[in-house]
Protein backbone atom coordinates (compact mmCIF):
# COMPACT_ATOMS: atom_id res chain seq x y z
CA UNK A 1 0.00 0.00 0.00
CA UNK A 2 1.37 3.47 -0.83
CA UNK A 3 2.91 5.37 2.04
CA UNK A 4 0.94 8.35 3.31
CA UNK A 5 2.68 11.68 2.85
CA UNK A 6 4.27 13.39 5.82
CA UNK A 7 1.95 15.67 7.77
CA UNK A 8 1.32 18.96 6.01
CA UNK A 9 -1.55 20.35 8.05
CA UNK A 10 -1.49 23.75 9.69
CA UNK A 11 -3.83 25.02 12.39
CA UNK A 12 -2.91 28.55 11.30
CA UNK A 13 -4.06 28.07 7.71
CA UNK A 14 -7.28 29.58 6.37
CA UNK A 15 -8.66 26.13 5.52
CA UNK A 16 -10.05 23.92 8.32
CA UNK A 17 -8.01 20.84 9.14
CA UNK A 18 -10.54 18.44 7.63
CA UNK A 19 -10.43 20.35 4.33
CA UNK A 20 -6.61 20.25 4.35
CA UNK A 21 -6.62 16.49 4.99
CA UNK A 22 -9.29 15.99 2.34
CA UNK A 23 -7.10 17.87 -0.14
CA UNK A 24 -4.07 15.69 0.63
CA UNK A 25 -5.95 12.41 0.29
CA UNK A 26 -7.82 13.58 -2.79
CA UNK A 27 -4.52 14.60 -4.36
CA UNK A 28 -3.11 11.12 -3.75
CA UNK A 29 -6.09 9.55 -5.53
CA UNK A 30 -6.21 11.98 -8.44
CA UNK A 31 -2.42 11.81 -9.00
CA UNK A 32 -2.41 8.00 -9.03
CA UNK A 33 -0.36 7.67 -5.86
CA UNK A 34 -3.36 5.75 -4.57
CA UNK A 35 -4.96 3.58 -7.27
CA UNK A 36 -8.30 1.76 -7.46
CA UNK A 37 -8.38 -1.05 -4.93
CA UNK A 38 -5.81 0.50 -2.60
CA UNK A 39 -6.79 0.62 1.05
CA UNK A 40 -6.90 4.10 2.56
CA UNK A 41 -4.98 4.18 5.88
CA UNK A 42 -7.19 3.41 8.87
CA UNK A 43 -8.75 6.28 10.81
CA UNK A 44 -6.41 5.63 13.74
CA UNK A 45 -3.39 5.75 11.43
CA UNK A 46 -4.51 9.04 9.89
CA UNK A 47 -5.11 10.48 13.37
CA UNK A 48 -1.56 9.56 14.40
CA UNK A 49 0.08 10.59 11.13
CA UNK A 50 -1.54 14.01 10.85
CA UNK A 51 -2.05 14.83 14.51
CA UNK A 52 -5.78 15.51 14.18
CA UNK A 53 -8.94 14.23 15.84
CA UNK A 54 -10.97 11.26 14.64
CA UNK A 55 -13.84 13.69 13.88
CA UNK A 56 -11.53 15.59 11.50
CA UNK A 57 -10.48 12.36 9.78
CA UNK A 58 -14.07 11.20 9.37
CA UNK A 59 -15.13 14.55 7.90
CA UNK A 60 -12.35 14.31 5.30
CA UNK A 61 -13.25 10.71 4.43
CA UNK A 62 -16.95 11.58 4.23
CA UNK A 63 -16.14 14.21 1.61
CA UNK A 64 -14.12 11.67 -0.41
CA UNK A 65 -17.09 9.30 -0.30
CA UNK A 66 -19.35 12.14 -1.41
CA UNK A 67 -16.98 12.82 -4.33
CA UNK A 68 -17.19 9.16 -5.37
CA UNK A 69 -13.45 8.63 -4.90
CA UNK A 70 -13.52 6.06 -2.10
CA UNK A 71 -15.84 3.36 -0.80
CA UNK A 72 -16.12 2.81 2.96
CA UNK A 73 -16.98 -0.75 3.97
CA UNK A 74 -17.88 -1.58 7.55
CA UNK A 75 -15.25 -3.86 9.07
CA UNK A 76 -12.99 -3.65 6.00
CA UNK A 77 -11.97 0.00 5.78
CA UNK A 78 -11.95 2.52 2.94
CA UNK A 79 -10.88 1.64 -0.59
CA UNK A 80 -10.14 3.78 -3.63
CA UNK A 81 -12.92 3.30 -6.16
CA UNK A 82 -12.40 2.61 -9.83
CA UNK A 83 -13.03 5.71 -11.97
CA UNK A 84 -16.63 5.99 -12.98
CA UNK A 85 -17.58 6.19 -16.62
CA UNK A 86 -17.82 9.91 -17.41
CA UNK A 87 -21.40 11.09 -17.10
CA UNK A 88 -22.46 13.04 -20.16
CA UNK A 89 -25.17 14.65 -18.01
CA UNK A 90 -22.72 16.12 -15.49
CA UNK A 91 -23.67 19.75 -14.86
CA UNK A 92 -26.91 19.14 -16.68
CA UNK A 93 -29.19 18.49 -13.70
CA UNK A 94 -30.48 21.76 -12.32
CA UNK A 95 -30.12 22.78 -8.71
CA UNK A 96 -33.79 23.80 -8.80
CA UNK A 97 -34.99 20.36 -9.91
CA UNK A 98 -32.79 18.59 -7.37
CA UNK A 99 -34.05 20.68 -4.47
CA UNK A 100 -37.70 20.30 -5.47
CA UNK A 101 -37.18 16.56 -5.87
CA UNK A 102 -35.69 16.38 -2.38
CA UNK A 103 -38.64 18.21 -0.89
CA UNK A 104 -36.62 21.38 -0.27
CA UNK A 105 -37.44 24.92 -1.34
CA UNK A 106 -34.89 26.41 -3.77
CA UNK A 107 -34.58 30.13 -4.21
CA UNK A 108 -32.52 32.61 -6.26
CA UNK A 109 -31.31 36.16 -5.76
CA UNK A 110 -29.57 37.91 -8.66
CA UNK A 111 -26.46 39.67 -7.34
CA UNK A 112 -25.35 41.22 -10.62
CA UNK A 113 -25.25 41.09 -14.41
CA UNK A 114 -22.35 42.44 -16.49
CA UNK A 115 -21.23 42.32 -20.11
CA UNK A 116 -17.81 42.44 -21.77
CA UNK A 117 -14.92 40.28 -22.94
CA UNK A 118 -13.47 37.54 -20.76
CA UNK A 119 -10.55 39.76 -19.76
CA UNK A 120 -12.98 42.46 -18.59
CA UNK A 121 -15.10 40.04 -16.56
CA UNK A 122 -12.41 38.34 -14.44
CA UNK A 123 -12.57 35.13 -16.46
CA UNK A 124 -9.10 33.67 -16.85
CA UNK A 125 -9.68 29.99 -17.70
CA UNK A 126 -12.14 30.78 -20.47
CA UNK A 127 -13.51 28.14 -22.85
CA UNK A 128 -14.67 30.95 -25.13
CA UNK A 129 -12.91 32.86 -27.88
CA UNK A 130 -11.12 35.85 -26.27
CA UNK A 131 -12.91 38.22 -28.66
CA UNK A 132 -16.35 36.78 -27.86
CA UNK A 133 -18.58 39.27 -25.98
CA UNK A 134 -19.93 37.57 -22.85
CA UNK A 135 -22.61 38.12 -20.27
CA UNK A 136 -21.81 37.32 -16.62
CA UNK A 137 -24.52 36.52 -14.07
CA UNK A 138 -23.93 36.27 -10.32
CA UNK A 139 -26.65 34.41 -8.41
CA UNK A 140 -27.10 33.51 -4.75
CA UNK A 141 -28.80 30.13 -4.46
CA UNK A 142 -30.91 29.41 -1.41
CA UNK A 143 -32.12 26.24 0.29
CA UNK A 144 -35.21 26.76 2.43
CA UNK A 145 -34.43 30.47 2.50
CA UNK A 146 -30.80 30.09 3.59
CA UNK A 147 -27.87 31.02 1.29
CA UNK A 148 -26.12 27.85 0.14
CA UNK A 149 -24.00 28.91 -2.84
CA UNK A 150 -22.92 31.76 -5.06
CA UNK A 151 -22.84 30.90 -8.76
CA UNK A 152 -20.96 33.02 -11.30
CA UNK A 153 -22.00 32.06 -14.84
CA UNK A 154 -20.64 33.20 -18.21
CA UNK A 155 -22.38 32.84 -21.57
CA UNK A 156 -21.81 34.19 -25.10
CA UNK A 157 -23.94 37.34 -25.23
CA UNK A 158 -25.09 36.67 -28.80
CA UNK A 159 -26.73 33.41 -27.71
CA UNK A 160 -28.82 34.97 -24.94
CA UNK A 161 -29.97 38.36 -26.27
CA UNK A 162 -31.73 40.46 -23.69
CA UNK A 163 -30.72 38.27 -20.74
CA UNK A 164 -31.00 40.34 -17.56
CA UNK A 165 -31.78 40.09 -13.87
CA UNK A 166 -35.49 40.21 -14.65
CA UNK A 167 -35.19 37.07 -16.80
CA UNK A 168 -35.04 34.95 -13.68
CA UNK A 169 -37.75 34.28 -11.12
CA UNK A 170 -37.00 34.11 -7.40
CA UNK A 171 -39.03 30.91 -7.11
CA UNK A 172 -40.23 28.17 -9.43
CA UNK A 173 -38.71 26.62 -12.59
CA UNK A 174 -37.67 29.92 -14.20
CA UNK A 175 -35.10 30.59 -11.47
CA UNK A 176 -33.04 27.83 -13.15
CA UNK A 177 -30.46 28.95 -15.68
CA UNK A 178 -30.78 25.64 -17.50
CA UNK A 179 -34.55 26.15 -17.77
CA UNK A 180 -34.04 29.65 -19.19
CA UNK A 181 -31.41 28.52 -21.71
CA UNK A 182 -33.46 25.61 -22.97
CA UNK A 183 -37.00 27.00 -22.79
CA UNK A 184 -36.54 30.71 -23.51
CA UNK A 185 -33.54 30.62 -25.85
CA UNK A 186 -33.98 27.16 -27.36
CA UNK A 187 -30.37 26.10 -26.77
CA UNK A 188 -29.77 22.37 -27.25
CA UNK A 189 -27.40 21.60 -24.38
CA UNK A 190 -25.65 18.25 -24.58
CA UNK A 191 -22.64 17.62 -22.32
CA UNK A 192 -21.09 18.99 -19.14
CA UNK A 193 -17.64 18.75 -17.61
CA UNK A 194 -17.37 19.28 -13.85
CA UNK A 195 -14.44 19.72 -11.45
CA UNK A 196 -14.49 20.24 -7.69
CA UNK A 197 -11.89 21.23 -5.10
CA UNK A 198 -11.71 22.68 -1.58
CA UNK A 199 -10.98 26.38 -1.36
CA UNK A 200 -11.64 29.61 0.50
CA UNK A 201 -13.98 32.47 -0.29
CA UNK A 202 -13.26 36.17 -0.64
CA UNK A 203 -15.42 39.27 -0.83
CA UNK A 204 -17.92 40.05 -2.21
CA UNK A 205 -19.05 36.42 -2.35
CA UNK A 206 -18.42 35.85 1.36
CA UNK A 207 -20.87 38.60 2.26
CA UNK A 208 -23.47 37.15 -0.11
CA UNK A 209 -23.27 33.84 1.76
CA UNK A 210 -23.19 35.53 5.16
CA UNK A 211 -19.82 34.00 6.09
CA UNK A 212 -16.42 35.46 6.92
CA UNK A 213 -13.84 36.08 4.15
CA UNK A 214 -11.37 33.19 4.12
CA UNK A 215 -14.00 30.65 5.17
CA UNK A 216 -13.72 27.16 3.71
CA UNK A 217 -15.95 26.43 0.73
CA UNK A 218 -16.23 23.84 -1.99
CA UNK A 219 -15.43 25.34 -5.41
CA UNK A 220 -17.10 23.69 -8.38
CA UNK A 221 -16.57 24.62 -12.01
CA UNK A 222 -18.56 23.47 -14.98
CA UNK A 223 -18.38 23.81 -18.76
CA UNK A 224 -21.52 23.00 -20.74
CA UNK A 225 -21.44 22.42 -24.50
CA UNK A 226 -24.25 22.27 -27.02
CA UNK A 227 -24.96 19.43 -29.45
CA UNK A 228 -22.32 20.77 -31.85
CA UNK A 229 -19.66 20.69 -29.13
CA UNK A 230 -19.45 24.49 -28.74
CA UNK A 231 -18.95 25.88 -25.23
CA UNK A 232 -22.21 27.55 -24.22
CA UNK A 233 -21.80 28.07 -20.49
CA UNK A 234 -18.95 28.33 -18.00
CA UNK A 235 -19.77 28.47 -14.31
CA UNK A 236 -17.86 28.66 -11.04
CA UNK A 237 -19.86 28.04 -7.88
CA UNK A 238 -18.82 28.54 -4.27
CA UNK A 239 -20.61 26.28 -1.81
CA UNK A 240 -20.84 26.91 1.90
CA UNK A 241 -19.45 23.58 3.20
CA UNK A 242 -22.27 22.68 5.64
CA UNK A 243 -24.89 23.39 2.98
CA UNK A 244 -22.90 21.38 0.44
CA UNK A 245 -23.05 18.34 2.72
CA UNK A 246 -26.76 18.93 3.26
CA UNK A 247 -27.62 19.28 -0.40
CA UNK A 248 -25.35 16.47 -1.71
CA UNK A 249 -25.58 17.81 -5.26
CA UNK A 250 -24.42 15.87 -8.30
CA UNK A 251 -23.91 18.89 -10.51
CA UNK A 252 -22.63 22.40 -10.09
CA UNK A 253 -25.01 24.22 -12.34
CA UNK A 254 -28.59 25.31 -12.31
C-alpha positions as CSV (number, residue, x, y, z in Angstrom):
1,X,0.0,0.0,0.0
2,X,1.4,3.5,-0.8
3,X,2.9,5.4,2.0
4,X,0.9,8.3,3.3
5,X,2.7,11.7,2.8
6,X,4.3,13.4,5.8
7,X,2.0,15.7,7.8
8,X,1.3,19.0,6.0
9,X,-1.5,20.3,8.1
10,X,-1.5,23.8,9.7
11,X,-3.8,25.0,12.4
12,X,-2.9,28.6,11.3
13,X,-4.1,28.1,7.7
14,X,-7.3,29.6,6.4
15,X,-8.7,26.1,5.5
16,X,-10.0,23.9,8.3
17,X,-8.0,20.8,9.1
18,X,-10.5,18.4,7.6
19,X,-10.4,20.4,4.3
20,X,-6.6,20.2,4.4
21,X,-6.6,16.5,5.0
22,X,-9.3,16.0,2.3
23,X,-7.1,17.9,-0.1
24,X,-4.1,15.7,0.6
25,X,-6.0,12.4,0.3
26,X,-7.8,13.6,-2.8
27,X,-4.5,14.6,-4.4
28,X,-3.1,11.1,-3.8
29,X,-6.1,9.5,-5.5
30,X,-6.2,12.0,-8.4
31,X,-2.4,11.8,-9.0
32,X,-2.4,8.0,-9.0
33,X,-0.4,7.7,-5.9
34,X,-3.4,5.7,-4.6
35,X,-5.0,3.6,-7.3
36,X,-8.3,1.8,-7.5
37,X,-8.4,-1.1,-4.9
38,X,-5.8,0.5,-2.6
39,X,-6.8,0.6,1.0
40,X,-6.9,4.1,2.6
41,X,-5.0,4.2,5.9
42,X,-7.2,3.4,8.9
43,X,-8.7,6.3,10.8
44,X,-6.4,5.6,13.7
45,X,-3.4,5.8,11.4
46,X,-4.5,9.0,9.9
47,X,-5.1,10.5,13.4
48,X,-1.6,9.6,14.4
49,X,0.1,10.6,11.1
50,X,-1.5,14.0,10.8
51,X,-2.1,14.8,14.5
52,X,-5.8,15.5,14.2
53,X,-8.9,14.2,15.8
54,X,-11.0,11.3,14.6
55,X,-13.8,13.7,13.9
56,X,-11.5,15.6,11.5
57,X,-10.5,12.4,9.8
58,X,-14.1,11.2,9.4
59,X,-15.1,14.5,7.9
60,X,-12.3,14.3,5.3
61,X,-13.3,10.7,4.4
62,X,-17.0,11.6,4.2
63,X,-16.1,14.2,1.6
64,X,-14.1,11.7,-0.4
65,X,-17.1,9.3,-0.3
66,X,-19.4,12.1,-1.4
67,X,-17.0,12.8,-4.3
68,X,-17.2,9.2,-5.4
69,X,-13.5,8.6,-4.9
70,X,-13.5,6.1,-2.1
71,X,-15.8,3.4,-0.8
72,X,-16.1,2.8,3.0
73,X,-17.0,-0.7,4.0
74,X,-17.9,-1.6,7.5
75,X,-15.3,-3.9,9.1
76,X,-13.0,-3.7,6.0
77,X,-12.0,0.0,5.8
78,X,-12.0,2.5,2.9
79,X,-10.9,1.6,-0.6
80,X,-10.1,3.8,-3.6
81,X,-12.9,3.3,-6.2
82,X,-12.4,2.6,-9.8
83,X,-13.0,5.7,-12.0
84,X,-16.6,6.0,-13.0
85,X,-17.6,6.2,-16.6
86,X,-17.8,9.9,-17.4
87,X,-21.4,11.1,-17.1
88,X,-22.5,13.0,-20.2
89,X,-25.2,14.6,-18.0
90,X,-22.7,16.1,-15.5
91,X,-23.7,19.8,-14.9
92,X,-26.9,19.1,-16.7
93,X,-29.2,18.5,-13.7
94,X,-30.5,21.8,-12.3
95,X,-30.1,22.8,-8.7
96,X,-33.8,23.8,-8.8
97,X,-35.0,20.4,-9.9
98,X,-32.8,18.6,-7.4
99,X,-34.0,20.7,-4.5
100,X,-37.7,20.3,-5.5
101,X,-37.2,16.6,-5.9
102,X,-35.7,16.4,-2.4
103,X,-38.6,18.2,-0.9
104,X,-36.6,21.4,-0.3
105,X,-37.4,24.9,-1.3
106,X,-34.9,26.4,-3.8
107,X,-34.6,30.1,-4.2
108,X,-32.5,32.6,-6.3
109,X,-31.3,36.2,-5.8
110,X,-29.6,37.9,-8.7
111,X,-26.5,39.7,-7.3
112,X,-25.3,41.2,-10.6
113,X,-25.2,41.1,-14.4
114,X,-22.3,42.4,-16.5
115,X,-21.2,42.3,-20.1
116,X,-17.8,42.4,-21.8
117,X,-14.9,40.3,-22.9
118,X,-13.5,37.5,-20.8
119,X,-10.5,39.8,-19.8
120,X,-13.0,42.5,-18.6
121,X,-15.1,40.0,-16.6
122,X,-12.4,38.3,-14.4
123,X,-12.6,35.1,-16.5
124,X,-9.1,33.7,-16.9
125,X,-9.7,30.0,-17.7
126,X,-12.1,30.8,-20.5
127,X,-13.5,28.1,-22.9
128,X,-14.7,31.0,-25.1
129,X,-12.9,32.9,-27.9
130,X,-11.1,35.8,-26.3
131,X,-12.9,38.2,-28.7
132,X,-16.4,36.8,-27.9
133,X,-18.6,39.3,-26.0
134,X,-19.9,37.6,-22.9
135,X,-22.6,38.1,-20.3
136,X,-21.8,37.3,-16.6
137,X,-24.5,36.5,-14.1
138,X,-23.9,36.3,-10.3
139,X,-26.6,34.4,-8.4
140,X,-27.1,33.5,-4.8
141,X,-28.8,30.1,-4.5
142,X,-30.9,29.4,-1.4
143,X,-32.1,26.2,0.3
144,X,-35.2,26.8,2.4
145,X,-34.4,30.5,2.5
146,X,-30.8,30.1,3.6
147,X,-27.9,31.0,1.3
148,X,-26.1,27.8,0.1
149,X,-24.0,28.9,-2.8
150,X,-22.9,31.8,-5.1
151,X,-22.8,30.9,-8.8
152,X,-21.0,33.0,-11.3
153,X,-22.0,32.1,-14.8
154,X,-20.6,33.2,-18.2
155,X,-22.4,32.8,-21.6
156,X,-21.8,34.2,-25.1
157,X,-23.9,37.3,-25.2
158,X,-25.1,36.7,-28.8
159,X,-26.7,33.4,-27.7
160,X,-28.8,35.0,-24.9
161,X,-30.0,38.4,-26.3
162,X,-31.7,40.5,-23.7
163,X,-30.7,38.3,-20.7
164,X,-31.0,40.3,-17.6
165,X,-31.8,40.1,-13.9
166,X,-35.5,40.2,-14.7
167,X,-35.2,37.1,-16.8
168,X,-35.0,34.9,-13.7
169,X,-37.7,34.3,-11.1
170,X,-37.0,34.1,-7.4
171,X,-39.0,30.9,-7.1
172,X,-40.2,28.2,-9.4
173,X,-38.7,26.6,-12.6
174,X,-37.7,29.9,-14.2
175,X,-35.1,30.6,-11.5
176,X,-33.0,27.8,-13.1
177,X,-30.5,28.9,-15.7
178,X,-30.8,25.6,-17.5
179,X,-34.5,26.1,-17.8
180,X,-34.0,29.7,-19.2
181,X,-31.4,28.5,-21.7
182,X,-33.5,25.6,-23.0
183,X,-37.0,27.0,-22.8
184,X,-36.5,30.7,-23.5
185,X,-33.5,30.6,-25.8
186,X,-34.0,27.2,-27.4
187,X,-30.4,26.1,-26.8
188,X,-29.8,22.4,-27.2
189,X,-27.4,21.6,-24.4
190,X,-25.7,18.3,-24.6
191,X,-22.6,17.6,-22.3
192,X,-21.1,19.0,-19.1
193,X,-17.6,18.7,-17.6
194,X,-17.4,19.3,-13.8
195,X,-14.4,19.7,-11.5
196,X,-14.5,20.2,-7.7
197,X,-11.9,21.2,-5.1
198,X,-11.7,22.7,-1.6
199,X,-11.0,26.4,-1.4
200,X,-11.6,29.6,0.5
201,X,-14.0,32.5,-0.3
202,X,-13.3,36.2,-0.6
203,X,-15.4,39.3,-0.8
204,X,-17.9,40.1,-2.2
205,X,-19.1,36.4,-2.4
206,X,-18.4,35.8,1.4
207,X,-20.9,38.6,2.3
208,X,-23.5,37.1,-0.1
209,X,-23.3,33.8,1.8
210,X,-23.2,35.5,5.2
211,X,-19.8,34.0,6.1
212,X,-16.4,35.5,6.9
213,X,-13.8,36.1,4.2
214,X,-11.4,33.2,4.1
215,X,-14.0,30.6,5.2
216,X,-13.7,27.2,3.7
217,X,-16.0,26.4,0.7
218,X,-16.2,23.8,-2.0
219,X,-15.4,25.3,-5.4
220,X,-17.1,23.7,-8.4
221,X,-16.6,24.6,-12.0
222,X,-18.6,23.5,-15.0
223,X,-18.4,23.8,-18.8
224,X,-21.5,23.0,-20.7
225,X,-21.4,22.4,-24.5
226,X,-24.3,22.3,-27.0
227,X,-25.0,19.4,-29.5
228,X,-22.3,20.8,-31.8
229,X,-19.7,20.7,-29.1
230,X,-19.5,24.5,-28.7
231,X,-19.0,25.9,-25.2
232,X,-22.2,27.6,-24.2
233,X,-21.8,28.1,-20.5
234,X,-18.9,28.3,-18.0
235,X,-19.8,28.5,-14.3
236,X,-17.9,28.7,-11.0
237,X,-19.9,28.0,-7.9
238,X,-18.8,28.5,-4.3
239,X,-20.6,26.3,-1.8
240,X,-20.8,26.9,1.9
241,X,-19.5,23.6,3.2
242,X,-22.3,22.7,5.6
243,X,-24.9,23.4,3.0
244,X,-22.9,21.4,0.4
245,X,-23.1,18.3,2.7
246,X,-26.8,18.9,3.3
247,X,-27.6,19.3,-0.4
248,X,-25.4,16.5,-1.7
249,X,-25.6,17.8,-5.3
250,X,-24.4,15.9,-8.3
251,X,-23.9,18.9,-10.5
252,X,-22.6,22.4,-10.1
253,X,-25.0,24.2,-12.3
254,X,-28.6,25.3,-12.3
